[in-house]
Amino acid sequence: MSVMYSTAKNVGRIVRSGDCVMFPFSFLTKNSRLGVTEIISAPTASFSVVQTNELVAPEHFIQPESFVLTVGAAFRDRCEELPAYIQHLAEQGAVAVGFGISDVFSSVPEPVIDSARKHNIGLYEVARPVPFSRIVSAVYEEQHRRSTAEQHQRAYAQQQLLQAQEKLTRTAISGDMKALTRDVAESLEACVAISDANGRIIAEQVARSYNAMKKTHTTSYKISSETQQPYIVHVTSTRVITGEDRSLIRHYAGLAATLLSRPAQLRRVHNQINSYALRIQLGIKNAEELYADSVDAPVDADGFARPIVIATQSRRAMQTVLDTLDRHAHNRDQLLHALRLTETTFLLVVRPEINIRHILDDLGEHSSRVRIAAGSPVVLAGLTPEHVGQLEARTRTLRPGDVSQTSDTNLPWLHEPAVAQALAARREEIFGRLNSYDAAHGTELEKTLAVFLRHSAQLANTADALGVHRHTVRTRIEKIQHMCEISLDNPAHFSEAYLAMTAFDG
């Protein structure tokens, strides 16, 4: 009866070198500290994974293109089975075996050498004093060094791409196709041309560093405009065209398509911006007058518009959401009316007939990651910072994916003078007191209470919305109850606080 010997802690101890990053065997043989000597060269010059194994039949533990380290412990008294073991490693995808000299075998057995040669798998001897962990660690450290260097290179390339894209965008604002093409050519160190479907060159520029005598690399990119007239961007560069270069080419193509497709519309918008600047300079600041003849004004025949505040999770997320909304507005041949309030929050003004369902449909998958507070239609000229501020405050009480609408609290008696006066006083007693305390001590008690009320006194949901631990929420609520002399466990107190908070929203 045979006995299987297994070092479970070593099986599967694999050092991956990133996606398809290969290590040359010379990395091991040229490092004297590792004690690795070549007996039979591997069929490939490199490996991607180093792992140890002492199982007789490792099956799925062996990784493709691996360098397997073993002392043959399971074959101490069964040397005749070693050739089949080497064959098995080769069949499982190993490209080489590192056979360690130890108390098990004082030298590499001849059957191992013969089997490795027969099955075209590399064979290396590992000197007796060298623990396998040293080899594994050496490969890991080299992998980490390479990975860090690659990350720095990618980060630098991305930064260069971002700067180049920003420069192209600034240039495109002028509407100068020649200047736009010149800038992208300089960034790519290339000759860049854009032509129409008939091959007519619309614009062509050559970078100062471009040398046609050198080896060149070419690529092309097809774009289309609203007029359905296709255009093709041709790029010939003296350097290898990278993924970042292709991203820049696509960015250029998008800007070029805009300039080529709507020159008249862009000129009309530029003229209108100039008109607004003159109105403000002359003291014409009435919002209704400014919007009276604006392009695609978001108002109905009576001058009403619907304000919506949307809060995102980051600056990049906000830009993505704005781009998504703008794309849908463009498809409807409309303009987007949005104002950035903070780095992550913006005001969206739409026509009254546009309801929250339309906005959610436009947002698509992004709707689950934003917080939305929608107001009732108002006369656009009467939309004030205070009104926007109330909507913005409502978003802070929501979780990602939540929507707050004015109709959420549809109780007509709340607006009766006596009730409104009582609720306003109670609101000041509770939220006014918390607001003053927050301003003096840098706390967030007012926000915590609002979120707690919005989430029906659920500690876990409140903690998720605030991004803090539930114990922190519990401590804050206890302090709020003490300061405001209320008990939120009491349904009457809870309802009173909730109505005081929501009665004036929207």
C-alpha positions in Angstrom: 0.0 0.0 0.0 1.5 3.3 -1.1 1.5 6.4 1.1 1.0 9.9 -0.3 3.2 12.6 1.2 1.8 16.1 1.1 3.1 19.4 2.3 -0.2 21.2 2.2 1.2 24.5 3.2 3.4 24.5 0.1 0.8 23.2 -2.4 -0.7 26.1 -4.2 1.8 28.6 -2.9 2.0 30.5 -6.2 3.6 33.7 -7.0 1.8 35.3 -10.0 3.6 37.9 -11.9 0.7 39.9 -13.2 -1.2 39.4 -16.4 1.0 37.4 -18.7 4.3 38.8 -17.3 7.0 36.2 -17.8 10.3 35.7 -15.8 13.4 34.5 -17.7 15.1 31.5 -16.2 18.3 33.5 -16.4 16.8 35.5 -13.5 17.2 32.4 -11.3 20.5 31.0 -12.7 22.4 34.3 -12.6 21.5 34.9 -9.0 24.1 33.0 -7.0 22.0 33.3 -3.8 19.3 31.1 -5.3 21.6 28.2 -6.1 19.7 27.2 -9.3 21.8 25.4 -12.0 20.5 24.4 -15.4 20.6 20.7 -16.4 18.2 20.8 -19.3 17.0 24.0 -20.8 13.2 24.7 -20.7 11.2 24.6 -24.0 10.5 28.3 -23.3 12.9 30.9 -22.1 10.7 32.1 -19.2 8.0 31.1 -16.7 5.0 33.0 -15.2 4.5 31.2 -11.9 6.8 29.5 -9.3 5.3 26.9 -7.0 6.3 24.1 -4.7 4.8 20.6 -4.8 5.3 17.3 -3.0 2.1 15.6 -4.1 2.4 12.4 -6.2 -0.5 13.5 -8.4 -1.0 17.3 -8.0 -3.7 17.4 -10.7 -5.2 20.9 -10.9 -2.6 22.4 -8.5 -0.1 22.9 -11.3 -0.4 26.2 -13.1 0.3 26.8 -16.8 3.8 27.9 -17.6 4.9 27.2 -14.1 8.3 26.4 -12.6 7.7 23.6 -10.1 10.0 23.2 -7.1 10.2 19.7 -5.5 12.6 17.5 -3.5 10.7 14.3 -4.5 9.8 13.5 -0.9 6.9 11.2 -2.0 9.4 9.1 -4.0 12.1 8.4 -1.4 11.6 4.7 -1.6 10.0 4.7 -5.1 12.6 6.2 -7.4 11.2 4.2 -10.3 8.0 6.3 -10.2 9.8 9.6 -10.7 9.7 9.5 -14.6 5.9 9.2 -14.5 5.8 12.1 -12.0 7.9 14.3 -14.3 5.7 13.4 -17.3 2.6 14.3 -15.2 4.0 17.8 -14.4 4.7 18.4 -18.1 1.2 17.3 -19.0 -0.3 19.6 -16.4 1.5 22.7 -18.0 4.7 23.0 -16.1 7.6 24.3 -18.3 10.4 23.3 -15.9 11.2 21.5 -12.6 13.6 22.7 -9.9 14.8 19.5 -8.2 16.1 20.3 -4.7 19.1 18.4 -3.3 18.2 17.2 0.2 18.2 14.2 2.6 15.7 12.6 0.2 18.0 12.7 -2.9 21.6 13.7 -2.7 21.7 14.4 -6.4 19.2 14.7 -9.3 18.3 11.1 -10.2 19.1 9.9 -13.7 15.5 8.8 -14.3 14.4 12.4 -13.7 16.9 13.7 -16.2 15.9 11.1 -18.8 12.2 11.8 -18.3 12.6 15.6 -18.5 14.5 15.2 -21.7 11.9 12.8 -23.1 8.9 15.0 -22.3 10.6 18.3 -23.2 10.4 19.9 -19.8 13.2 22.0 -18.3 15.2 20.7 -15.4 17.2 22.7 -12.9 19.1 21.6 -9.8 18.5 23.6 -6.6 21.6 23.5 -4.2 21.1 21.8 -0.8 21.5 24.9 1.4 18.9 26.9 -0.5 15.3 26.8 0.9 12.6 27.0 -1.7 11.1 29.9 0.1 14.1 32.0 -0.9 13.4 31.3 -4.6 9.7 32.0 -4.1 10.5 35.3 -2.3 13.0 36.4 -4.9 10.4 35.9 -7.7 7.7 37.7 -5.6 10.0 40.7 -4.9 10.9 41.0 -8.6 7.2 40.7 -9.5 6.4 43.5 -7.0 9.2 45.7 -8.4 8.0 45.2 -11.9 4.4 45.7 -11.0 5.2 48.9 -9.1 7.2 50.2 -12.1 4.4 49.4 -14.5 1.9 51.1 -12.3 4.0 54.3 -12.2 4.3 54.1 -16.0 0.6 53.6 -16.5 -0.2 56.4 -14.1 2.2 58.7 -15.9 0.7 57.7 -19.3 -2.8 58.4 -18.0 -1.8 61.8 -16.7 -0.2 62.7 -20.0 -3.4 61.5 -21.8 -5.6 63.6 -19.5 -3.5 66.7 -20.1 -3.5 66.2 -23.8 -7.3 65.7 -23.8 -7.8 68.8 -21.8 -5.6 70.8 -24.2 -7.6 69.5 -27.2 -10.9 70.4 -25.5 -9.7 74.0 -24.9 -8.5 74.3 -28.5 -11.8 72.9 -29.8 -13.8 75.7 -28.0 -12.3 78.2 -30.5 -13.8 76.1 -33.4 -10.5 76.1 -35.2 -10.1 72.6 -36.9 -6.6 73.4 -38.1 -5.4 74.2 -34.6 -7.2 71.2 -33.1 -5.5 68.9 -35.7 -2.1 70.6 -35.0 -2.3 69.9 -31.3 -3.2 66.3 -31.7 -0.4 65.8 -34.2 2.1 67.3 -31.8 0.9 65.1 -28.9 1.2 62.0 -31.1 4.4 63.1 -32.8 2.6 62.2 -36.0 1.1 63.3 -39.2 -2.7 63.6 -38.7 -5.2 64.1 -41.4 -9.0 64.1 -41.5 -10.8 63.5 -44.8 -14.4 63.1 -46.0 -16.0 60.1 -47.7 -14.6 61.3 -51.1 -11.1 61.4 -49.8 -11.0 65.2 -49.7 -8.6 66.4 -46.9 -10.5 68.6 -44.4 -7.4 69.3 -42.3 -3.9 68.0 -42.1 -1.0 68.8 -39.8 2.5 67.3 -39.2 4.3 67.4 -35.9 7.7 69.1 -35.7 9.2 65.9 -34.3 7.8 63.7 -37.1 10.4 62.2 -39.4 9.1 60.4 -42.4 12.5 58.7 -42.9 12.0 56.6 -39.7 9.8 53.5 -39.4 6.2 54.6 -39.1 3.1 53.2 -37.5 -0.4 53.9 -38.9 -4.0 53.8 -37.7 -7.3 55.2 -38.8 -10.6 56.0 -37.1 -14.0 56.5 -38.7 -16.4 59.1 -37.3 -19.8 60.4 -38.4 -21.6 63.6 -37.8 -25.3 64.6 -37.5 -25.3 65.2 -41.3 -24.5 61.5 -41.8 -21.4 62.6 -43.6 -18.6 60.1 -42.6 -15.1 61.3 -41.9 -11.9 59.3 -41.4 -9.0 60.3 -39.2 -5.6 59.0 -40.5 -2.6 58.9 -38.2 1.0 58.1 -39.1 3.4 58.2 -36.2 7.1 57.5 -35.8 6.4 55.8 -32.5 4.3 52.8 -31.5 0.7 53.8 -31.2 -0.3 52.9 -27.6 -3.7 52.5 -26.0 -3.5 56.0 -24.6 -2.7 57.3 -28.1 -5.8 55.6 -29.4 -7.9 57.2 -26.6 -6.5 60.6 -27.6 -7.4 59.9 -31.3 -10.9 59.0 -30.3 -11.2 62.2 -28.2 -9.9 64.2 -31.2 -12.4 62.5 -33.5 -15.3 63.3 -31.2 -14.3 67.0 -31.0 -13.7 67.1 -34.8 -17.1 65.6 -35.4 -18.7 68.3 -33.3 -16.9 71.1 -35.1 -17.7 69.6 -38.5 -21.4 68.7 -37.8 -22.8 71.9 -36.2 -20.8 75.0 -37.1 -23.9 77.1 -37.5 -25.4 75.9 -34.2 -22.2 76.5 -32.4 -21.9 80.0 -33.8 -25.4 80.7 -32.7 -24.6 79.6 -29.1 -21.4 81.6 -29.1 -23.4 84.7 -30.2 -25.9 84.1 -27.5 -23.2 83.8 -24.8 -21.8 87.2 -26.0 -25.4 88.6 -25.8 -25.7 87.4 -22.2 -22.3 89.0 -21.3 -23.5 92.3 -22.7 -26.8 92.1 -20.8 -25.0 91.5 -17.5 -22.5 94.3 -18.3 -25.4 96.7 -18.9 -27.1 95.6 -15.7 -29.9 93.4 -17.2 -29.9 90.7 -14.5 -33.6 89.7 -14.4 -33.5 85.9 -14.9 -36.8 85.9 -16.9 -35.3 88.4 -19.4 -32.1 86.5 -19.7 -34.0 83.3 -20.4 -36.6 84.9 -22.7 -34.8 84.1 -26.0 -32.4 81.4 -24.8 -31.8 78.3 -26.9 -34.1 75.5 -25.8 -35.2 77.3 -22.7 -36.5 74.7 -20.2 -39.9 76.3 -19.6 -43.4 75.8 -20.8 -45.7 78.4 -22.3 -46.4 79.9 -18.9 -42.7 80.2 -17.9 -42.7 77.2 -15.5 -39.7 74.8 -15.1 -38.9 71.9 -12.8 -35.8 72.1 -10.6 -34.0 68.9 -9.7 -30.9 68.5 -7.5 -28.7 65.4 -8.2 -26.0 64.3 -5.8 -23.3 61.9 -6.9 -20.5 60.1 -5.1 -17.5 61.7 -6.7 -16.4 64.5 -9.1 -15.8 61.9 -11.8 -19.2 60.3 -11.2 -20.8 63.7 -11.5 -19.2 64.3 -14.9 -20.3 60.8 -16.0 -23.9 61.6 -15.0 -23.8 65.0 -16.7 -22.4 63.4 -19.9 -25.1 60.8 -19.8 -27.9 63.3 -19.4 -26.4 65.6 -22.1 -26.2 62.6 -24.5 -29.9 61.9 -24.1 -30.8 65.6 -24.4 -28.7 65.8 -27.6 -30.7 62.8 -29.0 -33.9 64.8 -28.4 -32.3 67.8 -30.0 -32.3 69.7 -26.7 -29.7 71.4 -24.6 -28.8 70.5 -21.1 -29.5 73.2 -18.4 -27.3 72.2 -15.4 -25.4 74.2 -12.8 -22.7 72.7 -10.6 -23.4 73.4 -6.9 -20.5 71.5 -5.4 -17.9 69.1 -6.7 -20.4 66.3 -6.5 -23.8 68.0 -6.7 -25.6 69.8 -9.5 -28.9 71.5 -10.3 -30.8 70.3 -13.3 -33.6 72.5 -14.7 -36.1 70.7 -17.0 -39.5 71.5 -18.5 -42.4 70.9 -16.2 -43.7 67.9 -18.2 -40.4 66.1 -17.5 -40.9 64.0 -14.4 -38.5 62.0 -12.3 -39.3 58.8 -14.2 -37.9 60.4 -17.4 -34.7 61.4 -15.5 -34.2 57.9 -14.1 -34.7 56.4 -17.6 -32.0 58.7 -19.0 -29.6 57.9 -16.1 -30.0 54.1 -16.6 -27.5 52.1 -14.5 -26.3 55.3 -12.9 -29.6 55.9 -11.2 -28.7 53.5 -8.4 -25.6 55.5 -7.5 -27.1 59.0 -7.2 -29.4 60.8 -4.8 -32.2 62.9 -6.3 -34.4 65.6 -4.9 -37.1 66.8 -7.3 -39.1 70.0 -6.8 -42.5 71.0 -8.1 -42.7 73.2 -11.2 -42.0 76.9 -10.4 -41.8 80.0 -12.5 -38.2 80.1 -13.6 -37.8 83.7 -12.7 -38.8 82.8 -9.2 -36.3 80.0 -8.7 -34.1 81.2 -5.8 -30.9 80.0 -4.2 -33.0 79.2 -1.1 -35.2 76.9 -3.1 -32.2 75.2 -4.6 -30.6 75.0 -1.1 -33.7 73.1 0.2 -33.5 70.6 -2.6 -29.7 70.1 -2.0 -30.4 69.6 1.7 -32.9 66.9 0.9 -30.3 65.0 -1.1 -28.1 64.8 2.0 -30.7 62.8 3.8 -30.9 60.1 1.1 -29.1 57.0 0.3 -27.6 56.2 -3.2 -30.6 55.2 -5.4 -33.1 57.2 -3.3 -35.5 59.8 -4.8 -37.3 62.5 -2.9 -40.2 64.3 -4.5 -42.4 67.1 -3.3 -45.3 64.8 -3.6 -43.8 62.5 -0.9 -45.5 64.6 1.7 -48.9 65.4 0.2 -50.9 66.6 3.2 -52.8 69.8 2.4 -53.5 70.7 6.0 -49.8 71.1 6.6 -50.0 74.4 4.7 -52.8 75.9 6.8 -51.4 79.1 8.5 -51.7 77.9 12.1 -50.1 74.5 11.3 -47.4 76.0 9.2 -46.5 78.5 11.9 -46.4 75.8 14.6 -44.2 73.5 12.5 -41.9 76.4 11.6 -41.4 77.2 15.3 -40.8 73.5 16.1 -38.4 73.2 13.2 -36.4 76.1 14.6 -36.4 74.6 18.1 -35.1 71.2 16.9 -33.1 71.8 13.6 -32.2 75.4 14.4 -30.7 74.3 17.7 -28.8 71.5 16.1 -27.6 73.7 13.2 -26.1 76.2 15.7 -24.4 73.4 17.7 -22.9 72.0 14.5 -21.6 75.4 13.4 -19.9 75.8 16.8 -18.5 72.3 17.2 -18.0 71.0 13.7 -20.5 68.2 14.2 -23.2 66.7 11.9 -26.1 66.4 14.3 -28.7 68.2 12.1 -27.8 66.0 9.1 -27.8 62.9 11.3 -31.3 63.6 12.5 -32.6 64.3 9.0 -31.2 61.1 7.6 -32.5 59.2 10.7 -36.0 60.5 10.1 -35.9 59.9 6.4 -34.9 56.2 7.0 -37.7 55.5 9.5 -35.4 55.3 12.5 -33.4 52.4 11.1 -29.9 52.7 12.5 -28.3 50.4 9.9 -29.8 52.3 6.9 -28.9 55.6 8.5 -25.3 54.5 9.1 -25.1 53.4 5.5 -26.4 56.7 4.2 -24.0 58.7 6.4 -21.1 56.4 5.8 -20.4 55.9 9.6 -20.8 53.0 12.0 -24.2 52.4 13.5 -22.8 52.9 17.1 -21.8 56.4 16.0 -25.4 57.0 14.8 -26.7 55.7 18.1 -24.5 58.0 20.1 -25.5 61.0 18.0 -29.2 60.3 18.3 -28.9 60.0 22.1 -27.2 63.4 22.1 -29.9 64.9 19.8 -32.7 63.6 22.0 -31.0 65.1 25.1 -30.3 68.5 23.5 -33.8 68.8 21.9 -35.7 67.2 24.8 -37.4 64.7 22.6 -37.7 60.9 22.5 -37.6 59.6 19.0 -38.9 56.3 20.3 -42.2 58.1 21.0 -44.3 58.0 17.8 -45.7 61.5 18.5 -42.2 63.0 18.9 -40.9 61.2 15.8 -43.9 62.4 13.6 -43.6 65.9 14.9 -39.9 66.1 14.1 -40.5 64.5 10.6 -43.2 66.9 9.7 -41.2 69.9 11.0 -38.4 68.8 8.6 -40.5 68.0 5.5 -43.3 70.4 5.6 -41.3 73.2 3.9 -39.3 71.0 1.4 -39.8 71.7 -2.3 
